[in-house]
Amino acid sequence: MRSRIPRQQAQWPQAQAARGADDDAGLGAELAEVVAGARRRVVRGGDRHIDTAHLLHSLLESDPEVRAAFGEGATVARLLGYLVQRSIGYGLRWQGSVEDSDGLPVVAGAAGFSPLAAVCVARARERAARRDGSAVRGTDLLAELVGEPQTRAVEVVRRAGVEPREVINEVEQRAAG
């Protein structure tokens, strides 16, 4: 029996652009859900691309190692608070704009990502390859998101009172130990 509820298709250009991003990202099965979560935020927020703040939000919600990189306490709650607020004020200045790579080389084959998010994803793949060639981990992507000073993720992290370099150091210490 056919359902009487019509099947809804994504009608917004940003939803269609972001639809294939999790397939194209090359991040592997572990992070496919992270990208899918970021893509859902793009559609809900009416944004044009998956940006670094979308990826950070999705990582914080889904990856315990990423949350641990921010240490104990209320830091993760503050981060999530800022990220949730992006559609109701904090991030409105981002709406309708693209997170640009600002002179960094453009990454081909990263449909649905802002130019800077695509650069971070490519660098996360490189980081995983240098580590041991295994799949990209959430902490690989986190280190790249907060390692590029122009990202929206860095802006959110700093607003929450965290120095991005401290997060990168924590990620590297955890990987070494």
C-alpha distance (Angstrom), angle and dihedral (degrees) to the residues before:
residue distance angle dihedral
M1 . . .
R2 3.79 . .
S3 3.74 119.9 .
R4 3.80 116.8 -112.5
I5 3.76 90.4 -143.9
P6 3.79 108.7 95.0
R7 3.75 116.2 -121.8
Q8 3.79 110.0 -111.0
Q9 3.77 120.8 -136.3
A10 3.76 124.6 -162.9
Q11 3.79 103.3 -100.1
W12 3.79 100.5 177.9
P13 3.79 119.4 92.4
Q14 3.80 91.1 -131.3
A15 3.80 91.1 56.0
Q16 3.77 91.9 50.6
A17 3.81 92.3 46.7
A18 3.78 92.0 49.6
R19 3.81 96.4 42.0
G20 3.80 96.3 89.8
A21 3.78 97.3 36.8
D22 3.79 95.9 101.9
D23 3.81 90.3 51.6
D24 3.81 93.5 46.8
A25 3.78 98.4 43.0
G26 3.80 95.1 81.5
L27 3.78 90.6 -145.5
G28 3.78 96.5 130.5
A29 3.77 132.3 -125.6
E30 3.80 95.4 -58.9
L31 3.80 93.2 63.9
A32 3.80 100.1 30.9
E33 3.80 88.9 94.0
V34 3.81 90.6 50.7
V35 3.79 90.4 55.5
A36 3.81 91.3 43.7
G37 3.82 89.5 53.4
A38 3.80 90.6 49.4
R39 3.80 89.6 48.9
R40 3.83 90.7 53.3
R41 3.81 89.1 53.1
V42 3.80 90.1 52.3
V43 3.78 91.0 54.1
R44 3.83 94.5 44.5
G45 3.78 93.1 46.1
G46 3.78 96.2 45.0
D47 3.79 90.8 -123.2
R48 3.79 124.2 154.8
H49 3.81 101.1 -134.7
I50 3.76 143.0 13.2
D51 3.78 102.7 -97.5
T52 3.78 131.9 -170.8
A53 3.81 92.9 -93.9
H54 3.82 90.4 55.6
L55 3.81 89.2 51.6
L56 3.82 92.8 46.4
H57 3.81 90.9 50.5
S58 3.78 92.5 50.6
L59 3.83 92.3 45.7
L60 3.82 92.1 51.3
E61 3.78 91.7 51.1
S62 3.78 97.1 46.3
D63 3.80 110.6 29.2
P64 3.83 122.6 66.3
E65 3.83 91.5 -167.8
V66 3.80 90.2 57.1
R67 3.81 91.2 50.0
A68 3.82 89.8 48.2
A69 3.82 90.5 54.7
F70 3.80 87.3 67.1
G71 3.80 91.9 55.2
E72 3.76 132.1 -132.9
G73 3.77 125.2 -38.9
A74 3.75 137.1 35.4
T75 3.81 98.8 -30.4
V76 3.80 95.3 99.9
A77 3.81 90.7 47.6
R78 3.83 90.0 51.6
L79 3.80 90.9 48.5
L80 3.79 92.8 49.4
G81 3.81 89.7 46.0
Y82 3.80 91.8 56.6
L83 3.78 91.8 44.6
V84 3.81 92.8 50.4
Q85 3.80 90.2 49.2
R86 3.79 94.1 55.0
S87 3.79 93.0 94.5
I88 3.80 95.0 46.8
G89 3.76 101.8 49.2
Y90 3.77 117.3 -50.1
G91 3.77 95.2 73.6
L92 3.79 100.0 30.9
R93 3.79 90.9 105.0
W94 3.82 86.2 60.4
Q95 3.79 93.5 52.9
G96 3.77 113.0 105.9
S97 3.80 92.5 13.8
V98 3.77 130.6 99.0
E99 3.78 122.9 -126.8
D100 3.79 96.1 -122.5
S101 3.78 126.4 -151.7
D102 3.81 88.7 -133.8
G103 3.77 98.6 -144.6
L104 3.81 98.4 -28.3
P105 3.81 113.3 127.7
V106 3.80 112.8 -84.2
V107 3.81 114.6 -114.4
A108 3.78 116.1 -132.7
G109 3.79 121.0 -144.4
A110 3.80 97.6 31.3
A111 3.78 100.7 115.3
G112 3.77 114.2 -179.9
F113 3.81 96.5 22.4
S114 3.78 126.1 107.1
P115 3.81 110.0 -113.1
L116 3.80 91.8 -105.1
A117 3.82 93.7 46.2
A118 3.82 88.4 51.3
V119 3.81 89.7 53.4
C120 3.82 90.7 50.5
V121 3.81 92.0 48.9
A122 3.81 91.3 50.3
R123 3.79 90.7 48.9
A124 3.82 91.1 49.1
R125 3.82 88.6 55.7
E126 3.82 89.3 50.2
R127 3.82 90.7 48.7
A128 3.81 91.2 52.9
A129 3.81 91.2 47.9
R130 3.82 91.2 51.7
R131 3.80 91.7 47.1
D132 3.78 99.2 53.9
G133 3.77 108.6 -48.0
S134 3.79 93.1 -100.7
A135 3.79 125.6 130.3
V136 3.77 120.6 -63.0
R137 3.80 112.4 -88.5
G138 3.76 126.3 -148.0
T139 3.79 89.3 -110.6
D140 3.83 90.4 55.3
L141 3.78 89.9 56.7
L142 3.81 92.1 42.4
A143 3.81 92.4 54.0
E144 3.80 90.5 52.3
L145 3.81 94.2 45.0
V146 3.80 92.0 54.6
G147 3.79 94.9 34.5
E148 3.79 95.5 69.4
P149 3.83 109.0 73.4
Q150 3.83 96.5 -149.8
T151 3.81 96.6 58.0
R152 3.76 123.7 114.1
A153 3.80 86.2 -132.1
V154 3.82 89.4 63.2
E155 3.79 90.1 50.0
V156 3.81 91.0 53.7
V157 3.81 93.3 44.8
R158 3.80 92.2 50.6
R159 3.79 91.8 46.3
A160 3.82 87.7 55.5
G161 3.82 88.7 56.2
V162 3.79 98.5 -104.7
E163 3.78 125.3 128.0
P164 3.83 108.7 -133.6
R165 3.82 92.4 -140.2
E166 3.83 89.1 60.1
V167 3.81 89.9 55.9
I168 3.80 91.3 49.8
N169 3.82 90.7 48.6
E170 3.81 90.4 50.8
V171 3.81 91.5 49.8
E172 3.80 91.3 49.8
Q173 3.82 93.2 46.9
R174 3.80 91.5 50.8
A175 3.81 91.1 48.6
A176 3.81 91.5 50.7
G177 3.79 95.5 45.6
